[in-house]
């Protein structure tokens, strides 16, 4: 005799909606040798043109550790590590979320030059 049909219980996974607060991770602040910037143009091949806070436009590459883990779009706030031997190039080492970028602006880390 075949086993009786058992009803499967639905798991209560909770509804995601307006009641759930967005998760905020601690914003990484720039250390010596790093500078904040805004991604201006995506160039392909994990390369991005970035307007940095020191007034320079750098051709940056997305670091290999984060190239497949993070999606970087234009207008994103990023952390750039300039190359010591070629100042107009650098590596993108971190991308800030919108909440982290707002925190950086509130605490005075984002102050772009007037020409930007």
Secondary structure, 3 states (H helix, E strand, C coil): CCCCCCCCCCCCCCCCCCCCCCCCCCCCCCCCCEEEEEEEEECCCCEEEEEECCCCEEEEEECCCCCCCCCCCCCCEEEEEECCCCCCEEEEEEECCHHHHHHHHHCCCCCCCCCC
